[in-house]
Amino acid sequence: MVQAIREMIRVNGAPAEVTLSTDGELQWRLNGSGVKSLAIESEILGFSTEGREITLRAYVNEFRGGEGELGKRLRKDFVLEMPTEVITESWSDRIRDFIHSLGRPKRVFIILNPYGGKRSARRIFDTEIKPLLVAANILYTLQETKYQLHAQELAYKLDLLKYDGIVCVSGDGVFVEVLNGLLQREDWDTAIKVPLGIIPAGTGNGLAKSLLDAIGETYSIQNATFSVIRGHKRALDVTTVLQGETKFFSILMLTWGLIADIDIESEKYRWMGSTRLDFYCLLRIMKLRKYHGHVEFVPAPGHELCGEPLKGRTICVGTDNVSENGQNSVAEVLQSCYGGPSVCFENSDWRFLDGPFLSISLVNVPWVGEDAMPAPEAKFSDGFLDLVVIKDCPKSALVSILLKMKDGTHIKSPYVMYLKVKAFKLVPGNRVGDPRKGGIVDVDGEVVALGEGIDLCGQEGYLMSYGPPIQLTVDNGLATVFSPR
């Protein structure tokens, strides 16, 4: 049985008695100060040995405020000077064995989007991410994306046996591309088990924010990097988005109406930076749009009374087809790729709502941006989507709702319907008072369907049509992500 070891050594030049416990914690007391400690699992990046010295490369927390409240992490080195080289080797072996037992990644494939956000991802990698990876002795292969869907192609073709994970240095869009690439492979069932990491370097960084916020860690590039280094993993729900024979996969959000309009149409004000969203939000409230439409959903337990009952319908979704009222509505799905979850919803499960609507959002994680939390009760792998419906309301109430979306308290508004659903169908309509113009269906920050009468700087060739039903189903915990804990 492994036992704790203790030795009189020097720590950063000062004499101290140091103990290395069986659970990987170093403790020592220096003259005139209290007990110091370092937890290998949660604070040590890596180490090196030279002669009688062991250098521990650490990423430590400064505590602030109340008890247990985490502060900013700092890079520090701790040099342990041992009395002999034999003792040095013994301590090095013990530290190495403990780090290896943690299951940390040894080699990762990094996909970097140089065009995302403020086009600073390469600088961020060189100055903030790379030093931590080097300190942790993690080998990496770096590939920059050159065009849209390049990350999807890379994930589709990658020799996954060479790597312990794929890490996206980007916004959420590249992560979504990687996920779709893995699920389009012939070996998708094993490929999707490869852990995926996200280090924020884009405009939308909702997944990284959600992962760090869930355990009380400060949102930062360094903390997201350390999450990958530590190698903890958690399951992540994957949403299948389906219309006819068109299918793709989502991990963040589908939105239609006001939120989608603000997200997509504000792109023309990108030169304003992050303030473009607030600015365009005010414009849209001043000239408020309402949309006709129809939604259907299967509520999660506890939400069965939301909406109106929808009788006479059974929808079954499998890897080969989608059936509605017993008729095939999808001709054929490629057998070589992932087809979506196999589920069947009976007549009594389905509920519906009719518009007009201001906004409809289906959300998989709490945060969809660094300062936007539309779904405060969302879980990473509960098998449900969080549905946020904003129906018609006074403009003053709408302003309050959007402001409170920064901390999630908007769901307490009487004008907001918030519930969890197992499956969802959206039939988007045109604007109230202007039937010649439609809206935008936005999935994970990308336009997937565009109504008539909208010009988005010449963009065209969307994955789906605006008007026909778009269906969403959830596969519980299908993907795996690197997580802080």
C-alpha positions in Angstrom: 0.0 0.0 0.0 1.3 3.5 -1.0 2.1 5.6 2.1 2.8 9.3 2.5 6.4 10.4 2.3 8.2 13.1 4.3 11.5 14.8 3.9 13.5 17.8 5.2 14.3 19.8 2.0 14.4 23.3 0.6 11.4 24.9 -1.1 12.4 27.8 -3.2 15.6 28.1 -1.2 14.0 28.0 2.3 14.3 24.9 4.6 11.1 23.1 5.3 9.7 19.7 6.2 7.6 18.6 3.2 5.0 15.8 3.2 3.5 14.3 0.0 0.3 12.6 0.9 -1.3 9.5 -0.7 -3.9 11.7 -2.3 -1.3 13.9 -4.0 -1.1 16.9 -1.7 2.2 18.6 -0.8 2.3 20.4 2.5 5.1 22.3 4.2 5.7 25.0 6.8 8.2 27.8 6.4 9.7 29.8 9.3 7.3 32.5 10.4 4.4 31.4 8.1 1.5 29.0 8.2 1.2 25.7 6.4 1.6 25.9 2.6 0.1 23.3 0.3 -0.1 22.3 -3.3 -2.6 19.8 -4.7 -1.1 18.0 -7.7 -4.5 17.2 -9.3 -5.9 20.8 -9.2 -2.8 23.0 -9.1 0.1 21.3 -10.8 0.6 21.5 -14.6 3.7 19.4 -14.8 7.3 19.1 -13.4 10.9 18.5 -14.4 13.9 17.1 -12.6 17.5 18.2 -12.8 20.1 16.9 -10.4 18.7 17.2 -6.9 16.0 19.7 -7.9 12.4 19.1 -8.8 10.6 22.0 -10.4 6.9 22.0 -10.0 5.1 24.1 -12.6 1.9 25.2 -10.9 -1.2 27.2 -11.7 -2.5 28.2 -8.3 -5.5 30.1 -7.0 -5.4 33.2 -5.0 -8.4 33.2 -2.6 -10.5 36.2 -2.2 -13.4 37.4 -0.1 -15.4 34.7 1.7 -14.3 31.3 2.6 -13.6 29.0 -0.4 -14.3 31.8 -2.9 -11.9 31.4 -5.9 -9.8 34.2 -7.2 -7.5 34.6 -10.1 -5.1 31.8 -10.9 -1.4 32.5 -11.3 1.5 30.7 -12.9 4.2 29.9 -10.3 7.2 27.5 -10.0 8.1 25.7 -6.9 11.7 24.3 -6.7 12.1 21.4 -4.3 15.8 20.8 -3.5 16.4 17.3 -2.2 19.3 16.1 0.0 20.4 13.4 -2.5 19.7 12.3 -6.1 18.3 9.0 -4.9 15.6 10.8 -2.9 15.0 13.1 -5.8 14.4 10.1 -8.1 12.0 8.6 -5.5 9.9 11.8 -5.2 9.9 12.3 -8.9 8.6 8.8 -9.5 5.9 9.3 -6.9 4.8 12.6 -8.5 4.9 11.2 -12.0 2.9 8.1 -11.0 0.2 10.3 -9.4 -0.1 12.6 -12.5 -0.3 9.6 -14.8 -3.1 8.1 -12.6 -5.2 11.2 -13.4 -5.8 10.3 -17.0 -4.7 13.6 -18.4 -4.3 14.0 -22.2 -0.8 13.5 -23.5 -1.3 14.6 -27.1 -4.1 16.7 -28.5 -5.2 18.0 -32.0 -5.8 21.7 -31.8 -8.1 23.5 -34.4 -7.6 27.2 -34.3 -9.9 29.7 -36.1 -7.8 32.7 -37.0 -10.9 34.6 -38.3 -13.1 34.4 -35.2 -13.8 37.2 -32.8 -11.2 40.0 -33.1 -9.0 37.8 -35.3 -6.6 37.4 -32.4 -6.8 33.6 -31.8 -3.2 33.0 -33.0 -1.9 35.7 -30.6 -4.0 34.2 -27.8 -2.6 30.8 -28.5 1.1 31.9 -28.5 0.9 34.1 -25.4 -1.7 32.4 -23.2 -2.4 28.8 -24.2 0.9 27.4 -25.5 2.9 28.3 -22.4 0.4 26.3 -20.2 0.5 23.3 -22.6 4.3 23.3 -22.6 4.4 23.5 -18.8 2.1 20.5 -18.7 4.2 18.5 -21.1 1.3 18.1 -23.5 2.2 17.5 -27.1 0.0 19.0 -29.7 -0.7 19.3 -33.5 -2.0 22.8 -34.5 -4.2 23.3 -37.5 -5.7 26.7 -38.5 -9.0 26.7 -40.3 -8.9 28.3 -43.8 -12.6 28.4 -44.7 -16.0 27.7 -43.4 -16.6 24.0 -42.5 -12.8 23.3 -42.7 -13.0 22.1 -39.0 -15.8 19.7 -40.0 -13.6 18.3 -42.8 -10.6 17.9 -40.4 -12.7 16.1 -37.8 -14.2 13.8 -40.5 -10.7 12.7 -41.8 -8.6 12.9 -38.6 -6.7 9.8 -37.4 -8.2 9.8 -34.0 -6.0 7.0 -32.6 -3.1 9.5 -32.5 -4.7 11.9 -30.1 -6.3 12.0 -26.6 -8.7 14.8 -27.6 -9.6 17.5 -30.0 -9.4 21.1 -28.7 -11.0 24.1 -30.5 -9.4 27.5 -30.0 -12.3 29.5 -31.3 -15.9 30.5 -30.6 -18.7 27.9 -30.4 -19.0 27.6 -34.2 -15.8 25.5 -34.8 -16.8 23.2 -31.9 -20.1 22.6 -33.6 -18.3 21.9 -36.9 -16.0 19.3 -35.2 -19.0 17.6 -33.7 -20.8 17.3 -37.0 -17.6 16.0 -38.7 -17.3 13.2 -36.1 -20.9 12.2 -36.4 -20.6 12.0 -40.2 -17.9 9.4 -40.0 -18.4 5.7 -40.6 -17.0 5.1 -37.2 -19.1 7.8 -35.6 -20.0 5.6 -32.6 -16.4 5.5 -31.5 -15.4 8.9 -32.9 -17.9 10.7 -30.8 -16.3 9.3 -27.6 -13.2 11.4 -28.3 -13.1 14.2 -25.7 -13.6 17.7 -27.1 -12.2 20.8 -25.6 -13.1 24.5 -26.1 -10.8 27.4 -25.3 -12.6 30.7 -26.0 -11.2 32.9 -28.8 -14.3 33.9 -30.8 -17.4 36.1 -30.6 -19.7 33.5 -29.1 -18.2 31.6 -26.2 -21.2 30.1 -24.5 -20.0 26.6 -24.0 -16.7 27.6 -22.4 -18.5 30.1 -20.2 -21.1 27.5 -19.2 -18.5 24.8 -18.3 -16.4 27.2 -16.1 -19.4 28.9 -14.5 -21.0 25.5 -13.6 -18.2 24.9 -11.0 -17.6 28.5 -9.9 -14.4 29.0 -11.9 -13.6 32.4 -13.3 -14.2 32.6 -17.0 -10.8 33.0 -18.7 -8.7 31.6 -21.5 -6.2 30.2 -19.0 -8.8 28.5 -16.9 -10.4 26.9 -20.0 -6.9 25.7 -21.1 -6.3 24.3 -17.6 -9.6 22.4 -17.9 -8.2 20.6 -20.9 -4.9 19.9 -19.2 -6.6 18.4 -16.1 -8.4 16.0 -18.3 -11.7 15.8 -16.5 -14.6 14.9 -18.7 -18.4 15.2 -18.7 -21.2 14.1 -21.0 -22.9 16.6 -23.3 -26.3 16.3 -24.9 -26.4 16.5 -28.7 -29.5 17.8 -30.6 -30.4 16.5 -34.0 -32.0 19.2 -36.2 -34.1 17.7 -38.9 -36.1 19.0 -41.9 -37.0 16.5 -44.6 -33.8 14.8 -45.7 -31.6 17.5 -44.2 -30.0 16.8 -40.9 -27.2 18.2 -38.8 -26.3 18.4 -35.1 -26.3 21.2 -32.5 -24.9 21.6 -28.9 -25.8 25.2 -28.1 -29.1 26.8 -29.2 -31.7 27.2 -31.9 -33.4 30.5 -31.9 -36.0 32.3 -34.1 -37.5 35.8 -33.8 -36.1 38.7 -31.8 -32.9 36.9 -30.4 -32.0 35.5 -33.8 -32.6 38.9 -35.5 -30.3 40.6 -33.1 -27.6 37.9 -33.3 -27.5 37.7 -37.1 -28.5 41.1 -38.4 -26.1 43.0 -36.0 -23.2 41.5 -37.9 -23.2 44.5 -40.1 -22.2 46.5 -37.1 -19.3 44.2 -36.2 -16.9 47.2 -36.3 -18.6 48.3 -33.0 -17.3 45.3 -31.1 -19.5 43.6 -28.5 -21.6 46.8 -28.2 -23.2 46.0 -31.5 -25.6 43.6 -29.8 -26.8 46.2 -27.3 -27.1 48.8 -30.1 -29.1 46.5 -32.4 -31.2 45.3 -29.6 -32.5 48.8 -29.1 -33.2 49.2 -32.8 -35.2 46.0 -32.9 -37.2 47.0 -29.8 -38.0 50.4 -31.3 -39.2 48.7 -34.5 -40.5 45.5 -32.9 -41.3 42.6 -35.1 -43.8 39.9 -34.2 -44.0 36.6 -36.0 -46.8 34.2 -36.8 -45.9 30.6 -36.1 -46.7 27.3 -34.5 -44.6 25.2 -32.2 -45.1 21.6 -30.9 -43.2 20.0 -28.1 -43.0 17.0 -25.8 -42.7 18.4 -22.3 -40.3 17.0 -19.6 -41.8 15.7 -16.4 -43.2 18.6 -14.4 -44.1 20.7 -17.4 -47.0 18.6 -18.8 -49.5 21.4 -18.4 -47.6 23.9 -20.6 -49.2 24.7 -23.9 -52.3 23.0 -25.3 -52.7 19.3 -25.9 -52.1 18.0 -29.4 -54.2 15.0 -30.2 -53.9 12.4 -32.9 -50.2 12.5 -33.5 -47.4 10.0 -33.0 -43.9 10.9 -34.1 -41.1 8.3 -34.0 -37.5 9.1 -34.8 -35.0 6.5 -35.5 -31.6 6.1 -37.2 -33.3 5.4 -40.5 -36.4 7.5 -40.7 -38.8 9.9 -39.2 -42.5 8.8 -39.2 -45.5 11.0 -38.6 -48.9 9.3 -38.3 -47.3 6.2 -39.6 -46.0 7.7 -42.9 -42.3 8.1 -43.8 -41.4 11.7 -44.2 -37.6 11.1 -44.7 -36.7 9.0 -47.7 -33.4 7.7 -46.7 -30.6 8.5 -44.2 -27.0 7.4 -44.9 -26.3 4.3 -42.8 -22.7 5.2 -42.4 -23.3 8.3 -40.3 -25.2 9.0 -37.1 -28.9 9.2 -37.7 -30.1 10.7 -34.4 -31.7 9.3 -31.3 -34.3 6.5 -31.6 -37.4 7.7 -29.8 -41.2 7.5 -30.1 -43.7 10.0 -28.7 -47.3 9.0 -28.2 -50.3 11.1 -28.9 -50.8 12.3 -25.4 -47.2 13.6 -25.1 -47.4 16.4 -27.6 -48.4 20.0 -26.7 -48.6 23.1 -28.9 -48.5 26.9 -28.9 -49.6 29.3 -31.6 -48.2 32.7 -32.2 -47.7 35.5 -32.6 -44.3 35.2 -30.9 -41.6 37.7 -30.2 -38.9 35.0 -29.8 -38.5 31.3 -29.5 -35.2 29.7 -28.2 -34.2 26.1 -27.6 -31.1 26.0 -25.4 -28.8 23.2 -24.4 -26.4 24.9 -21.9 -27.0 27.9 -19.6 -24.8 30.5 -21.3 -24.8 31.2 -25.0 -22.3 34.1 -24.7 -20.1 35.6 -22.1 -22.9 37.8 -20.8 -26.1 36.1 -22.0 -27.7 33.3 -19.9 -31.1 32.5 -21.5 -31.4 29.1 -19.8 -30.2 29.3 -16.2 -31.6 25.8 -15.4 -30.1 24.0 -18.4 -27.9 21.0 -17.7 -25.2 19.5 -19.9 -26.6 16.0 -20.0 -30.2 15.8 -18.7 -31.7 14.7 -22.1 -33.8 17.9 -22.4 -33.7 21.2 -24.2 -34.7 24.4 -22.3 -37.5 26.2 -24.2 -37.7 30.0 -23.8 -40.8 31.6 -25.3 -41.3 35.4 -25.3 -44.9 36.2 -26.4 -46.3 39.6 -27.0 -45.6 42.1 -24.3 -45.1 45.9 -23.7 -41.8 47.3 -24.9 -40.9 48.4 -21.4 -41.3 44.8 -20.2 -39.3 43.5 -23.1 -36.4 45.8 -22.3 -36.5 44.4 -18.7 -36.5 40.8 -20.0 -33.5 41.3 -22.2 -31.5 43.1 -19.5 -32.3 40.3 -17.0 -31.1 37.7 -19.5 -27.6 38.7 -18.4 -28.1 36.8 -15.1 -31.0 34.5 -15.9 -33.7 36.3 -13.9 -35.7 37.0 -17.0 -37.4 33.6 -16.6 -39.4 35.1 -13.7 -41.2 37.5 -16.0 -44.9 36.8 -16.6 -44.3 37.3 -20.3 -41.7 34.5 -20.5 -42.6 30.8 -20.7 -39.7 28.6 -19.6 -39.8 24.8 -19.6 -37.9 21.7 -20.5 -38.8 19.6 -23.5 -37.8 16.2 -24.9 -38.6 17.0 -28.5 -39.6 20.1 -30.4 -41.1 21.2 -33.8 -41.0 24.7 -35.1 -43.2 26.0 -38.0 -41.9 29.5 -38.5 -44.2 32.1 -40.1 -43.9 35.6 -41.5 -44.1 38.9 -39.7 -47.4 40.2 -38.3 -48.5 43.1 -40.4 -46.0 42.4 -43.2 -46.7 38.9 -44.7 -44.1 39.4 -47.4 -41.3 39.1 -44.9 -40.1 36.1 -42.9 -37.6 35.7 -40.2 -34.3 34.0 -39.4 -33.7 30.6 -37.9 -30.3 30.6 -36.2 -28.6 27.5 -34.9 -25.4 27.8 -32.9 -24.8 31.3 -34.4 -25.3 30.3 -38.0 -28.3 31.0 -40.2 -29.9 27.7 -41.3 -33.1 29.1 -42.8 -34.0 32.6 -44.0 -37.5 33.9 -44.8 -38.4 36.0 -47.8 -37.7 39.7 -47.9 -34.5 39.6 -45.8 -31.1 40.5 -47.3 -28.1 39.4 -45.4 -25.3 40.9 -47.5 -25.8 38.5 -50.4 -25.6 35.3 -48.3 -27.4 32.3 -49.8 -27.4 28.5 -49.9 -28.9 27.8 -46.5 -29.2 24.3 -45.2 -33.0 24.4 -44.6 -36.1 26.1 -46.0 -38.0 28.7 -44.1 -41.6 27.7 -43.4 -41.6 23.8 -43.4 -41.4 22.2 -40.0 -38.0 22.0 -38.3 -37.7 19.2 -35.7 -35.3 18.8 -32.8 -34.7 15.7 -30.7 -32.0 15.2 -28.0 -29.5 12.3 -27.6 -28.7 12.3 -23.9 -25.0 12.6 -23.2 -23.8 11.5 -26.6 -20.7 13.7 -26.8 -17.8 14.1 -24.3 -16.2 17.4 -23.3 -13.2 18.3 -21.2 -14.6 19.9 -18.1 -13.0 21.8 -15.1 -14.2 19.1 -12.7 
